[in-house]
Amino acid sequence: MAITAATLSYAFAGVYGRRFKKMAINPIIIAAGQVSASTLLLIPIALTVDGAIDAAISLQTWAAVVGLAVFSTAIAYVLYFKILNLAGATNVLLVTLSVPVSAILLGSVFLNKPLEVIHFVGISLIELGLSAIDGRLWMRVKSARY
């Protein structure tokens, strides 16, 4: 149920996010607002679930947290809202289909995970789906046939 709720939430967020284009709000401001609001909402939950922050956290751990916050979250949301502004909700939501492909390839490169036939089948199905959604390749095949 949580996965379905997250998926629906992500889809609704993309459609809702289109409103910011009409408001002429800078994508950096939107991303900063979203990340700040989610941080404020999640801090009490994190403190309740995990308890107080240990003062003896290493500098390397803090660097990793800051790196994830800046590169994996802040920059990603700025890009998300910029693409949403330029290309629309449908196109920005298509990027989620590339997440499994990226995870499989990064796992293979950095974690030495073996690539199996099922991975290539899944990647091929995702690529086929993306090409069907885009439609340009299918139109070329159709026009070449007739």
N, CA, C and O atoms as CSV, one atom per row, in Angstrom:
chain,resi,resn,atom,element,x,y,z
A,1,MET,N,N,0.819,-1.197,0.000
A,1,MET,CA,C,0.000,0.000,0.000
A,1,MET,C,C,0.862,1.259,0.000
A,1,MET,O,O,0.516,2.256,-0.633
A,2,ALA,N,N,1.986,1.205,0.714
A,2,ALA,CA,C,2.865,2.372,0.770
A,2,ALA,C,C,3.472,2.668,-0.598
A,2,ALA,O,O,3.609,3.829,-0.983
A,3,ILE,N,N,3.833,1.622,-1.327
A,3,ILE,CA,C,4.410,1.830,-2.656
A,3,ILE,C,C,3.370,2.424,-3.599
A,3,ILE,O,O,3.678,3.324,-4.380
A,4,THR,N,N,2.154,1.928,-3.525
A,4,THR,CA,C,1.086,2.479,-4.363
A,4,THR,C,C,0.796,3.924,-3.986
A,4,THR,O,O,0.615,4.766,-4.865
A,5,ALA,N,N,0.752,4.220,-2.703
A,5,ALA,CA,C,0.521,5.595,-2.248
A,5,ALA,C,C,1.648,6.517,-2.704
A,5,ALA,O,O,1.395,7.642,-3.134
A,6,ALA,N,N,2.885,6.048,-2.613
A,6,ALA,CA,C,4.024,6.863,-3.053
A,6,ALA,C,C,3.958,7.121,-4.550
A,6,ALA,O,O,4.242,8.230,-5.004
A,7,THR,N,N,3.588,6.111,-5.314
A,7,THR,CA,C,3.482,6.265,-6.764
A,7,THR,C,C,2.400,7.270,-7.126
A,7,THR,O,O,2.618,8.151,-7.957
A,8,LEU,N,N,1.248,7.141,-6.512
A,8,LEU,CA,C,0.166,8.092,-6.776
A,8,LEU,C,C,0.545,9.505,-6.348
A,8,LEU,O,O,0.239,10.477,-7.038
A,9,SER,N,N,1.211,9.606,-5.207
A,9,SER,CA,C,1.651,10.911,-4.727
A,9,SER,C,C,2.625,11.560,-5.701
A,9,SER,O,O,2.547,12.760,-5.963
A,10,TYR,N,N,3.535,10.765,-6.231
A,10,TYR,CA,C,4.514,11.282,-7.189
A,10,TYR,C,C,3.816,11.761,-8.464
A,10,TYR,O,O,4.169,12.804,-9.014
A,11,ALA,N,N,2.836,11.005,-8.926
A,11,ALA,CA,C,2.093,11.396,-10.130
A,11,ALA,C,C,1.304,12.684,-9.884
A,11,ALA,O,O,1.326,13.596,-10.710
A,12,PHE,N,N,0.611,12.755,-8.751
A,12,PHE,CA,C,-0.148,13.966,-8.448
A,12,PHE,C,C,0.775,15.171,-8.266
A,12,PHE,O,O,0.418,16.287,-8.644
A,13,ALA,N,N,1.950,14.953,-7.694
A,13,ALA,CA,C,2.903,16.058,-7.497
A,13,ALA,C,C,3.348,16.640,-8.830
A,13,ALA,O,O,3.487,17.856,-8.967
A,14,GLY,N,N,3.571,15.774,-9.811
A,14,GLY,CA,C,3.967,16.261,-11.136
A,14,GLY,C,C,2.882,17.094,-11.780
A,14,GLY,O,O,3.157,18.142,-12.364
A,15,VAL,N,N,1.658,16.632,-11.676
A,15,VAL,CA,C,0.536,17.378,-12.253
A,15,VAL,C,C,0.312,18.676,-11.480
A,15,VAL,O,O,0.084,19.724,-12.084
A,16,TYR,N,N,0.375,18.615,-10.160
A,16,TYR,CA,C,0.204,19.809,-9.337
A,16,TYR,C,C,1.345,20.808,-9.573
A,16,TYR,O,O,1.125,22.019,-9.577
A,17,GLY,N,N,2.554,20.294,-9.767
A,17,GLY,CA,C,3.724,21.151,-9.951
A,17,GLY,C,C,3.673,22.002,-11.205
A,17,GLY,O,O,4.394,22.994,-11.305
A,18,ARG,N,N,2.832,21.631,-12.168
A,18,ARG,CA,C,2.698,22.438,-13.384
A,18,ARG,C,C,2.191,23.835,-13.074
A,18,ARG,O,O,2.434,24.767,-13.842
A,19,ARG,N,N,1.497,23.992,-11.971
A,19,ARG,CA,C,0.939,25.301,-11.605
A,19,ARG,C,C,2.028,26.346,-11.378
A,19,ARG,O,O,1.788,27.541,-11.549
A,20,PHE,N,N,3.219,25.903,-10.995
A,20,PHE,CA,C,4.288,26.856,-10.695
A,20,PHE,C,C,4.758,27.599,-11.940
A,20,PHE,O,O,5.276,28.710,-11.833
A,21,LYS,N,N,4.585,27.006,-13.113
A,21,LYS,CA,C,4.973,27.678,-14.356
A,21,LYS,C,C,4.117,28.922,-14.563
A,21,LYS,O,O,4.629,29.976,-14.938
A,22,LYS,N,N,2.820,28.802,-14.320
A,22,LYS,CA,C,1.914,29.945,-14.475
A,22,LYS,C,C,2.222,31.035,-13.458
A,22,LYS,O,O,1.994,32.216,-13.717
A,23,MET,N,N,2.737,30.636,-12.308
A,23,MET,CA,C,3.062,31.597,-11.257
A,23,MET,C,C,4.421,32.260,-11.489
A,23,MET,O,O,4.774,33.211,-10.793
A,24,ALA,N,N,5.179,31.760,-12.463
A,24,ALA,CA,C,6.514,32.281,-12.791
A,24,ALA,C,C,7.452,32.253,-11.586
A,24,ALA,O,O,8.176,33.214,-11.327
A,25,ILE,N,N,7.429,31.140,-10.854
A,25,ILE,CA,C,8.316,30.984,-9.696
A,25,ILE,C,C,9.562,30.234,-10.147
A,25,ILE,O,O,9.472,29.244,-10.873
A,26,ASN,N,N,10.713,30.708,-9.716
A,26,ASN,CA,C,11.997,30.099,-10.058
A,26,ASN,C,C,12.061,28.665,-9.512
A,26,ASN,O,O,11.714,28.435,-8.354
A,27,PRO,N,N,12.502,27.693,-10.336
A,27,PRO,CA,C,12.604,26.308,-9.857
A,27,PRO,C,C,13.485,26.130,-8.625
A,27,PRO,O,O,13.254,25.212,-7.838
A,28,ILE,N,N,14.479,26.976,-8.441
A,28,ILE,CA,C,15.353,26.884,-7.269
A,28,ILE,C,C,14.553,27.202,-5.999
A,28,ILE,O,O,14.744,26.561,-4.965
A,29,ILE,N,N,13.672,28.178,-6.080
A,29,ILE,CA,C,12.853,28.540,-4.926
A,29,ILE,C,C,11.867,27.427,-4.604
A,29,ILE,O,O,11.639,27.117,-3.435
A,30,ILE,N,N,11.284,26.826,-5.633
A,30,ILE,CA,C,10.346,25.722,-5.416
A,30,ILE,C,C,11.060,24.545,-4.760
A,30,ILE,O,O,10.561,23.963,-3.797
A,31,ALA,N,N,12.235,24.199,-5.291
A,31,ALA,CA,C,12.994,23.070,-4.737
A,31,ALA,C,C,13.408,23.345,-3.296
A,31,ALA,O,O,13.319,22.464,-2.441
A,32,ALA,N,N,13.861,24.571,-3.028
A,32,ALA,CA,C,14.263,24.920,-1.663
A,32,ALA,C,C,13.075,24.836,-0.707
A,32,ALA,O,O,13.210,24.354,0.417
A,33,GLY,N,N,11.937,25.295,-1.148
A,33,GLY,CA,C,10.736,25.217,-0.316
A,33,GLY,C,C,10.320,23.786,-0.038
A,33,GLY,O,O,9.950,23.442,1.085
A,34,GLN,N,N,10.384,22.951,-1.073
A,34,GLN,CA,C,9.977,21.553,-0.895
A,34,GLN,C,C,10.920,20.828,0.057
A,34,GLN,O,O,10.472,20.125,0.962
A,35,VAL,N,N,12.216,20.997,-0.143
A,35,VAL,CA,C,13.187,20.305,0.704
A,35,VAL,C,C,13.127,20.830,2.136
A,35,VAL,O,O,13.219,20.048,3.083
A,36,SER,N,N,12.974,22.137,2.305
A,36,SER,CA,C,12.890,22.713,3.650
A,36,SER,C,C,11.639,22.240,4.381
A,36,SER,O,O,11.699,21.871,5.554
A,37,ALA,N,N,10.510,22.253,3.685
A,37,ALA,CA,C,9.260,21.811,4.314
A,37,ALA,C,C,9.317,20.332,4.691
A,37,ALA,O,O,8.880,19.944,5.774
A,38,SER,N,N,9.851,19.519,3.802
A,38,SER,CA,C,9.927,18.082,4.126
A,38,SER,C,C,10.900,17.833,5.273
A,38,SER,O,O,10.681,16.930,6.080
A,39,THR,N,N,11.958,18.611,5.357
A,39,THR,CA,C,12.899,18.477,6.473
A,39,THR,C,C,12.221,18.811,7.793
A,39,THR,O,O,12.361,18.081,8.775
A,40,LEU,N,N,11.489,19.915,7.811
A,40,LEU,CA,C,10.793,20.316,9.038
A,40,LEU,C,C,9.739,19.290,9.449
A,40,LEU,O,O,9.521,19.067,10.640
A,41,LEU,N,N,9.090,18.669,8.476
A,41,LEU,CA,C,8.084,17.649,8.795
A,41,LEU,C,C,8.714,16.344,9.280
A,41,LEU,O,O,8.149,15.652,10.127
A,42,LEU,N,N,9.881,16.014,8.740
A,42,LEU,CA,C,10.484,14.720,9.055
A,42,LEU,C,C,11.387,14.722,10.285
A,42,LEU,O,O,11.635,13.658,10.853
A,43,ILE,N,N,11.883,15.871,10.711
A,43,ILE,CA,C,12.768,15.913,11.888
A,43,ILE,C,C,12.074,15.344,13.134
A,43,ILE,O,O,12.666,14.505,13.813
A,44,PRO,N,N,10.854,15.762,13.459
A,44,PRO,CA,C,10.216,15.162,14.649
A,44,PRO,C,C,9.989,13.653,14.508
A,44,PRO,O,O,10.125,12.909,15.479
A,45,ILE,N,N,9.649,13.214,13.319
A,45,ILE,CA,C,9.443,11.780,13.099
A,45,ILE,C,C,10.759,11.030,13.276
A,45,ILE,O,O,10.796,9.983,13.922
A,46,ALA,N,N,11.842,11.565,12.702
A,46,ALA,CA,C,13.149,10.914,12.825
A,46,ALA,C,C,13.604,10.871,14.280
A,46,ALA,O,O,14.144,9.860,14.729
A,47,LEU,N,N,13.391,11.957,15.020
A,47,LEU,CA,C,13.790,11.975,16.432
A,47,LEU,C,C,12.945,11.012,17.263
A,47,LEU,O,O,13.434,10.426,18.229
A,48,THR,N,N,11.684,10.852,16.889
A,48,THR,CA,C,10.813,9.910,17.602
A,48,THR,C,C,11.220,8.465,17.330
A,48,THR,O,O,11.286,7.644,18.245
A,49,VAL,N,N,11.488,8.171,16.083
A,49,VAL,CA,C,11.813,6.792,15.699
A,49,VAL,C,C,13.230,6.413,16.102
A,49,VAL,O,O,13.449,5.342,16.667
A,50,ASP,N,N,14.195,7.284,15.815
A,50,ASP,CA,C,15.603,6.954,16.037
A,50,ASP,C,C,16.192,7.534,17.312
A,50,ASP,O,O,17.285,7.131,17.710
A,51,GLY,N,N,15.524,8.444,17.952
A,51,GLY,CA,C,16.059,9.058,19.156
A,51,GLY,C,C,16.953,10.249,18.824
A,51,GLY,O,O,17.064,10.658,17.668
A,52,ALA,N,N,17.570,10.783,19.835
A,52,ALA,CA,C,18.420,11.964,19.670
A,52,ALA,C,C,19.650,11.640,18.827
A,52,ALA,O,O,20.074,10.488,18.731
A,53,ILE,N,N,20.209,12.681,18.222
A,53,ILE,CA,C,21.398,12.524,17.391
A,53,ILE,C,C,22.612,12.298,18.286
A,53,ILE,O,O,22.811,13.016,19.265
A,54,ASP,N,N,23.412,11.310,17.951
A,54,ASP,CA,C,24.633,11.004,18.692
A,54,ASP,C,C,25.668,12.085,18.394
A,54,ASP,O,O,25.969,12.347,17.229
A,55,ALA,N,N,26.206,12.705,19.417
A,55,ALA,CA,C,27.173,13.792,19.245
A,55,ALA,C,C,28.499,13.290,18.681
A,55,ALA,O,O,29.304,14.085,18.197
A,56,ALA,N,N,28.734,11.987,18.737
A,56,ALA,CA,C,30.019,11.443,18.307
A,56,ALA,C,C,30.005,10.985,16.839
A,56,ALA,O,O,30.777,10.107,16.455
A,57,ILE,N,N,29.140,11.573,16.038
A,57,ILE,CA,C,29.092,11.209,14.616
A,57,ILE,C,C,30.345,11.754,13.936
A,57,ILE,O,O,30.735,12.902,14.147
A,58,SER,N,N,30.958,10.920,13.128
A,58,SER,CA,C,32.227,11.296,12.506
A,58,SER,C,C,32.034,12.356,11.421
A,58,SER,O,O,30.942,12.546,10.885
A,59,LEU,N,N,33.139,13.034,11.121
A,59,LEU,CA,C,33.132,14.044,10.058
A,59,LEU,C,C,32.802,13.392,8.714
A,59,LEU,O,O,32.142,14.004,7.873
A,60,GLN,N,N,33.254,12.170,8.511
A,60,GLN,CA,C,32.980,11.455,7.267
A,60,GLN,C,C,31.467,11.197,7.107
A,60,GLN,O,O,30.934,11.287,6.001
A,61,THR,N,N,30.796,10.884,8.201
A,61,THR,CA,C,29.353,10.667,8.159
A,61,THR,C,C,28.627,11.964,7.836
A,61,THR,O,O,27.712,11.974,7.012
A,62,TRP,N,N,29.030,13.063,8.479
A,62,TRP,CA,C,28.417,14.358,8.188
A,62,TRP,C,C,28.667,14.765,6.740
A,62,TRP,O,O,27.776,15.319,6.094
A,63,ALA,N,N,29.852,14.503,6.226
A,63,ALA,CA,C,30.160,14.824,4.825
A,63,ALA,C,C,29.268,14.020,3.881
A,63,ALA,O,O,28.805,14.534,2.864
A,64,ALA,N,N,29.032,12.757,4.227
A,64,ALA,CA,C,28.149,11.919,3.406
A,64,ALA,C,C,26.718,12.453,3.437
A,64,ALA,O,O,26.051,12.488,2.403
A,65,VAL,N,N,26.246,12.866,4.600
A,65,VAL,CA,C,24.886,13.406,4.720
A,65,VAL,C,C,24.757,14.695,3.917
A,65,VAL,O,O,23.776,14.882,3.198
A,66,VAL,N,N,25.735,15.579,4.035
A,66,VAL,CA,C,25.704,16.834,3.282
A,66,VAL,C,C,25.794,16.552,1.776
A,66,VAL,O,O,25.094,17.180,0.983
A,67,GLY,N,N,26.644,15.620,1.394
A,67,GLY,CA,C,26.755,15.261,-0.022
A,67,GLY,C,C,25.444,14.736,-0.579
A,67,GLY,O,O,25.038,15.114,-1.678
A,68,LEU,N,N,24.777,13.864,0.176
A,68,LEU,CA,C,23.474,13.353,-0.260
A,68,LEU,C,C,22.434,14.473,-0.320
A,68,LEU,O,O,21.621,14.533,-1.243
A,69,ALA,N,N,22.474,15.343,0.663
A,69,ALA,CA,C,21.503,16.435,0.698
A,69,ALA,C,C,21.687,17.382,-0.485
A,69,ALA,O,O,20.710,17.801,-1.106
A,70,VAL,N,N,22.932,17.716,-0.796
A,70,VAL,CA,C,23.186,18.680,-1.869
A,70,VAL,C,C,23.066,18.038,-3.246
A,70,VAL,O,O,22.334,18.535,-4.103
A,71,PHE,N,N,23.779,16.942,-3.461
A,71,PHE,CA,C,23.854,16.383,-4.806
A,71,PHE,C,C,22.687,15.459,-5.165
A,71,PHE,O,O,22.198,15.493,-6.294
A,72,SER,N,N,22.250,14.653,-4.233
A,72,SER,CA,C,21.193,13.698,-4.561
A,72,SER,C,C,19.799,14.260,-4.327
A,72,SER,O,O,18.824,13.713,-4.843
A,73,THR,N,N,19.686,15.319,-3.577
A,73,THR,CA,C,18.361,15.842,-3.280
A,73,THR,C,C,18.169,17.249,-3.844
A,73,THR,O,O,17.299,17.464,-4.688
A,74,ALA,N,N,18.967,18.197,-3.391
A,74,ALA,CA,C,18.750,19.596,-3.777
A,74,ALA,C,C,18.913,19.798,-5.283
A,74,ALA,O,O,18.032,20.367,-5.928
A,75,ILE,N,N,20.011,19.347,-5.839
A,75,ILE,CA,C,20.235,19.532,-7.280
A,75,ILE,C,C,19.211,18.733,-8.085
A,75,ILE,O,O,18.741,19.191,-9.126
A,76,ALA,N,N,18.868,17.546,-7.605
A,76,ALA,CA,C,17.870,16.739,-8.308
A,76,ALA,C,C,16.521,17.450,-8.355
A,76,ALA,O,O,15.854,17.431,-9.390
A,77,TYR,N,N,16.105,18.077,-7.252
A,77,TYR,CA,C,14.822,18.781,-7.258
A,77,TYR,C,C,14.857,20.035,-8.110
A,77,TYR,O,O,13.861,20.366,-8.752
A,78,VAL,N,N,15.971,20.735,-8.132
A,78,VAL,CA,C,16.083,21.894,-9.023
A,78,VAL,C,C,15.927,21.438,-10.477
A,78,VAL,O,O,15.195,22.055,-11.251
A,79,LEU,N,N,16.613,20.359,-10.839
A,79,LEU,CA,C,16.476,19.827,-12.196
A,79,LEU,C,C,15.052,19.357,-12.465
A,79,LEU,O,O,14.506,19.595,-13.542
A,80,TYR,N,N,14.456,18.694,-11.488
A,80,TYR,CA,C,13.079,18.209,-11.625
A,80,TYR,C,C,12.131,19.352,-11.956
A,80,TYR,O,O,11.358,19.259,-12.909
A,81,PHE,N,N,12.181,20.429,-11.179
A,81,PHE,CA,C,11.253,21.532,-11.399
A,81,PHE,C,C,11.600,22.325,-12.660
A,81,PHE,O,O,10.711,22.891,-13.294
A,82,LYS,N,N,12.863,22.370,-13.023
A,82,LYS,CA,C,13.247,23.034,-14.275
A,82,LYS,C,C,12.696,22.255,-15.471
A,82,LYS,O,O,12.132,22.845,-16.392
A,83,ILE,N,N,12.863,20.926,-15.455
A,83,ILE,CA,C,12.337,20.096,-16.543
A,83,ILE,C,C,10.810,20.143,-16.549
A,83,ILE,O,O,10.197,20.189,-17.616
A,84,LEU,N,N,10.195,20.131,-15.376
A,84,LEU,CA,C,8.746,20.242,-15.282
A,84,LEU,C,C,8.273,21.538,-15.925
A,84,LEU,O,O,7.270,21.558,-16.639
A,85,ASN,N,N,8.995,22.605,-15.671
A,85,ASN,CA,C,8.665,23.903,-16.230
A,85,ASN,C,C,8.823,23.914,-17.751
A,85,ASN,O,O,8.001,24.499,-18.456
A,86,LEU,N,N,9.874,23.273,-18.257
A,86,LEU,CA,C,10.165,23.308,-19.691
A,86,LEU,C,C,9.411,22.251,-20.496
A,86,LEU,O,O,8.932,22.536,-21.593
A,87,ALA,N,N,9.302,21.036,-19.963
A,87,ALA,CA,C,8.799,19.918,-20.758
A,87,ALA,C,C,7.438,19.398,-20.321
A,87,ALA,O,O,6.801,18.664,-21.075
A,88,GLY,N,N,6.980,19.749,-19.148
A,88,GLY,CA,C,5.669,19.299,-18.704
A,88,GLY,C,C,5.726,18.089,-17.791
A,88,GLY,O,O,6.761,17.439,-17.640
A,89,ALA,N,N,4.573,17.806,-17.185
A,89,ALA,CA,C,4.481,16.754,-16.176
A,89,ALA,C,C,4.728,15.367,-16.748
A,89,ALA,O,O,5.416,14.556,-16.128
A,90,THR,N,N,4.180,15.087,-17.913
A,90,THR,CA,C,4.335,13.746,-18.482
A,90,THR,C,C,5.795,13.427,-18.719
A,90,THR,O,O,6.263,12.348,-18.355
A,91,ASN,N,N,6.521,14.354,-19.327
A,91,ASN,CA,C,7.926,14.108,-19.626
A,91,ASN,C,C,8.783,14.002,-18.375
A,91,ASN,O,O,9.690,13.172,-18.324
A,92,VAL,N,N,8.520,14.814,-17.374
A,92,VAL,CA,C,9.346,14.755,-16.173
A,92,VAL,C,C,9.077,13.468,-15.396
A,92,VAL,O,O,9.976,12.951,-14.733
A,93,LEU,N,N,7.861,12.949,-15.469
A,93,LEU,CA,C,7.555,11.723,-14.750
A,93,LEU,C,C,8.095,10.487,-15.458
A,93,LEU,O,O,8.216,9.428,-14.841
A,94,LEU,N,N,8.419,10.603,-16.740
A,94,LEU,CA,C,8.989,9.465,-17.466
A,94,LEU,C,C,10.371,9.081,-16.941
A,94,LEU,O,O,10.807,7.943,-17.111
A,95,VAL,N,N,11.054,10.021,-16.309
A,95,VAL,CA,C,12.388,9.739,-15.803
A,95,VAL,C,C,12.360,8.637,-14.740
A,95,VAL,O,O,13.361,7.950,-14.538
A,96,THR,N,N,11.234,8.466,-14.069
A,96,THR,CA,C,11.147,7.425,-13.049
A,96,THR,C,C,11.310,6.035,-13.651
A,96,THR,O,O,11.699,5.095,-12.958
A,97,LEU,N,N,11.014,5.908,-14.927
A,97,LEU,CA,C,11.188,4.608,-15.575
A,97,LEU,C,C,12.661,4.249,-15.752
A,97,LEU,O,O,13.003,3.078,-15.921
A,98,SER,N,N,13.527,5.253,-15.713
A,98,SER,CA,C,14.956,4.972,-15.860
A,98,SER,C,C,15.636,4.642,-14.535
A,98,SER,O,O,16.804,4.252,-14.531
A,99,VAL,N,N,14.938,4.789,-13.413
A,99,VAL,CA,C,15.528,4.509,-12.102
A,99,VAL,C,C,15.985,3.055,-11.977
A,99,VAL,O,O,17.110,2.822,-11.536
A,100,PRO,N,N,15.159,2.062,-12.347
A,100,PRO,CA,C,15.643,0.680,-12.235
A,100,PRO,C,C,16.849,0.409,-13.130
A,100,PRO,O,O,17.754,-0.334,-12.750
A,101,VAL,N,N,16.859,1.004,-14.307
A,101,VAL,CA,C,17.995,0.812,-15.219
A,101,VAL,C,C,19.262,1.375,-14.581
A,101,VAL,O,O,20.308,0.726,-14.590
A,102,SER,N,N,19.165,2.585,-14.029
A,102,SER,CA,C,20.318,3.200,-13.372
A,102,SER,C,C,20.776,2.365,-12.187
A,102,SER,O,O,21.975,2.165,-11.995
A,103,ALA,N,N,19.835,1.877,-11.394
A,103,ALA,CA,C,20.183,1.076,-10.215
A,103,ALA,C,C,20.903,-0.203,-10.615
A,103,ALA,O,O,21.891,-0.584,-9.987
A,104,ILE,N,N,20.418,-0.863,-11.648
A,104,ILE,CA,C,21.055,-2.106,-12.106
A,104,ILE,C,C,22.468,-1.829,-12.611
A,104,ILE,O,O,23.412,-2.532,-12.251
A,105,LEU,N,N,22.605,-0.803,-13.444
A,105,LEU,CA,C,23.926,-0.502,-14.012
A,105,LEU,C,C,24.910,0.002,-12.959
A,105,LEU,O,O,26.076,-0.393,-12.969
A,106,LEU,N,N,24.462,0.862,-12.059
A,106,LEU,CA,C,25.344,1.350,-10.997
A,106,LEU,C,C,25.725,0.231,-10.036
A,106,LEU,O,O,26.860,0.177,-9.563
A,107,GLY,N,N,24.786,-0.656,-9.746
A,107,GLY,CA,C,25.096,-1.807,-8.901
A,107,GLY,C,C,26.136,-2.702,-9.533
A,107,GLY,O,O,26.993,-3.254,-8.843
A,108,SER,N,N,26.066,-2.846,-10.834
A,108,SER,CA,C,27.049,-3.663,-11.546
A,108,SER,C,C,28.426,-3.004,-11.544
A,108,SER,O,O,29.440,-3.665,-11.318
A,109,VAL,N,N,28.452,-1.696,-11.799
A,109,VAL,CA,C,29.734,-0.987,-11.897
A,109,VAL,C,C,30.400,-0.812,-10.527
A,109,VAL,O,O,31.589,-1.092,-10.374
A,110,PHE,N,N,29.637,-0.351,-9.540
A,110,PHE,CA,C,30.247,0.013,-8.260
A,110,PHE,C,C,30.188,-1.075,-7.194
A,110,PHE,O,O,31.009,-1.079,-6.277
A,111,LEU,N,N,29.243,-1.988,-7.294
A,111,LEU,CA,C,29.101,-3.032,-6.273
A,111,LEU,C,C,29.432,-4.419,-6.804
A,111,LEU,O,O,29.273,-5.421,-6.107
A,112,ASN,N,N,29.896,-4.460,-8.048
A,112,ASN,CA,C,30.268,-5.728,-8.699
A,112,ASN,C,C,29.122,-6.741,-8.701
A,112,ASN,O,O,29.348,-7.946,-8.598
A,113,LYS,N,N,27.906,-6.246,-8.819
A,113,LYS,CA,C,26.749,-7.142,-8.930
A,113,LYS,C,C,26.730,-7.735,-10.331
A,113,LYS,O,O,26.954,-7.017,-11.305
A,114,PRO,N,N,26.468,-9.020,-10.449
A,114,PRO,CA,C,26.453,-9.627,-11.789
A,114,PRO,C,C,25.212,-9.204,-12.577
A,114,PRO,O,O,24.116,-9.107,-12.025
A,115,LEU,N,N,25.396,-8.957,-13.850
A,115,LEU,CA,C,24.267,-8.681,-14.737
A,115,LEU,C,C,23.748,-10.007,-15.267
A,115,LEU,O,O,24.497,-10.789,-15.852
A,116,GLU,N,N,22.471,-10.252,-15.062
A,116,GLU,CA,C,21.862,-11.501,-15.489
A,116,GLU,C,C,20.917,-11.230,-16.660
A,116,GLU,O,O,20.597,-10.082,-16.967
A,117,VAL,N,N,20.489,-12.291,-17.292
A,117,VAL,CA,C,19.599,-12.173,-18.450
A,117,VAL,C,C,18.321,-11.422,-18.073
A,117,VAL,O,O,17.825,-10.614,-18.859
A,118,ILE,N,N,17.793,-11.678,-16.894
A,118,ILE,CA,C,16.553,-11.026,-16.468
A,118,ILE,C,C,16.718,-9.509,-16.405
A,118,ILE,O,O,15.764,-8.774,-16.659
A,119,HIS,N,N,17.922,-9.032,-16.069
A,119,HIS,CA,C,18.181,-7.591,-16.042
A,119,HIS,C,C,18.071,-7.006,-17.435
A,119,HIS,O,O,17.466,-5.951,-17.625
A,120,PHE,N,N,18.653,-7.685,-18.409
A,120,PHE,CA,C,18.594,-7.199,-19.784
A,120,PHE,C,C,17.172,-7.259,-20.339
A,120,PHE,O,O,16.772,-6.399,-21.123
A,121,VAL,N,N,16.421,-8.260,-19.936
A,121,VAL,CA,C,15.014,-8.345,-20.343
A,121,VAL,C,C,14.242,-7.148,-19.767
A,121,VAL,O,O,13.479,-6.497,-20.481
A,122,GLY,N,N,14.442,-6.868,-18.495
A,122,GLY,CA,C,13.764,-5.743,-17.858
A,122,GLY,C,C,14.151,-4.411,-18.479
A,122,GLY,O,O,13.287,-3.573,-18.740
A,123,ILE,N,N,15.443,-4.209,-18.716
A,123,ILE,CA,C,15.902,-2.970,-19.347
A,123,ILE,C,C,15.300,-2.841,-20.738
A,123,ILE,O,O,14.888,-1.751,-21.133
A,124,SER,N,N,15.243,-3.933,-21.480
A,124,SER,CA,C,14.661,-3.897,-22.824
A,124,SER,C,C,13.179,-3.542,-22.775
A,124,SER,O,O,12.698,-2.776,-23.611
A,125,LEU,N,N,12.454,-4.091,-21.805
A,125,LEU,CA,C,11.032,-3.767,-21.676
A,125,LEU,C,C,10.823,-2.293,-21.320
A,125,LEU,O,O,9.904,-1.647,-21.825
A,126,ILE,N,N,11.672,-1.780,-20.459
A,126,ILE,CA,C,11.578,-0.358,-20.102
A,126,ILE,C,C,11.857,0.510,-21.321
A,126,ILE,O,O,11.125,1.464,-21.587
A,127,GLU,N,N,12.905,0.185,-22.059
A,127,GLU,CA,C,13.229,0.953,-23.269
A,127,GLU,C,C,12.109,0.863,-24.296
A,127,GLU,O,O,11.782,1.853,-24.951
A,128,LEU,N,N,11.521,-0.319,-24.437
A,128,LEU,CA,C,10.401,-0.496,-25.359
A,128,LEU,C,C,9.218,0.372,-24.922
A,128,LEU,O,O,8.575,1.013,-25.753
A,129,GLY,N,N,8.939,0.390,-23.644
A,129,GLY,CA,C,7.865,1.225,-23.126
A,129,GLY,C,C,8.118,2.704,-23.347
A,129,GLY,O,O,7.212,3.441,-23.737
A,130,LEU,N,N,9.353,3.144,-23.100
A,130,LEU,CA,C,9.689,4.551,-23.331
A,130,LEU,C,C,9.565,4.924,-24.802
A,130,LEU,O,O,9.088,6.007,-25.141
A,131,SER,N,N,9.998,4.021,-25.666
A,131,SER,CA,C,9.885,4.323,-27.101
A,131,SER,C,C,8.423,4.352,-27.538
A,131,SER,O,O,8.061,5.131,-28.420
A,132,ALA,N,N,7.589,3.524,-26.944
A,132,ALA,CA,C,6.159,3.542,-27.276
A,132,ALA,C,C,5.506,4.832,-26.783
A,132,ALA,O,O,4.664,5.405,-27.475
A,133,ILE,N,N,5.886,5.286,-25.602
A,133,ILE,CA,C,5.336,6.525,-25.066
A,133,ILE,C,C,5.758,7.703,-25.933
A,133,ILE,O,O,4.948,8.579,-26.238
A,134,ASP,N,N,7.028,7.722,-26.330
A,134,ASP,CA,C,7.542,8.800,-27.165
A,134,ASP,C,C,6.873,8.780,-28.535
A,134,ASP,O,O,6.437,9.820,-29.029
A,135,GLY,N,N,6.791,7.616,-29.144
A,135,GLY,CA,C,6.068,7.451,-30.389
A,135,GLY,C,C,6.824,7.737,-31.667
A,135,GLY,O,O,6.398,7.290,-32.732
A,136,ARG,N,N,7.940,8.472,-31.609
A,136,ARG,CA,C,8.648,8.836,-32.839
A,136,ARG,C,C,9.181,7.622,-33.585
A,136,ARG,O,O,9.049,7.541,-34.806
A,137,LEU,N,N,9.773,6.688,-32.876
A,137,LEU,CA,C,10.294,5.480,-33.515
A,137,LEU,C,C,9.161,4.691,-34.163
A,137,LEU,O,O,9.306,4.187,-35.276
A,138,TRP,N,N,8.034,4.587,-33.462
A,138,TRP,CA,C,6.887,3.841,-33.977
A,138,TRP,C,C,6.312,4.511,-35.220
A,138,TRP,O,O,5.867,3.828,-36.142
A,139,MET,N,N,6.317,5.829,-35.253
A,139,MET,CA,C,5.821,6.547,-36.433
A,139,MET,C,C,6.725,6.305,-37.639
A,139,MET,O,O,6.237,6.155,-38.759
A,140,ARG,N,N,8.044,6.264,-37.416
A,140,ARG,CA,C,8.973,5.974,-38.509
A,140,ARG,C,C,8.765,4.580,-39.071
A,140,ARG,O,O,8.768,4.375,-40.285
A,141,VAL,N,N,8.585,3.625,-38.170
A,141,VAL,CA,C,8.353,2.234,-38.609
A,141,VAL,C,C,7.051,2.152,-39.384
A,141,VAL,O,O,6.978,1.486,-40.417
A,142,LYS,N,N,6.030,2.825,-38.891
A,142,LYS,CA,C,4.736,2.805,-39.545
A,142,LYS,C,C,4.780,3.463,-40.915
A,142,LYS,O,O,4.214,2.935,-41.873
A,143,SER,N,N,5.456,4.629,-41.022
A,143,SER,CA,C,5.537,5.327,-42.314
A,143,SER,C,C,6.441,4.583,-43.299
A,143,SER,O,O,6.209,4.649,-44.506
A,144,ALA,N,N,7.469,3.877,-42.810
A,144,ALA,CA,C,8.344,3.108,-43.688
A,144,ALA,C,C,7.630,1.881,-44.231
A,144,ALA,O,O,7.917,1.415,-45.334
A,145,ARG,N,N,6.701,1.368,-43.446
A,145,ARG,CA,C,5.964,0.180,-43.841
A,145,ARG,C,C,4.975,0.509,-44.957
A,145,ARG,O,O,4.760,-0.326,-45.836
A,146,TYR,N,N,4.369,1.689,-44.953
A,146,TYR,CA,C,3.330,2.015,-45.925
A,146,TYR,C,C,3.849,2.934,-46.945
A,146,TYR,O,O,3.117,3.325,-47.854
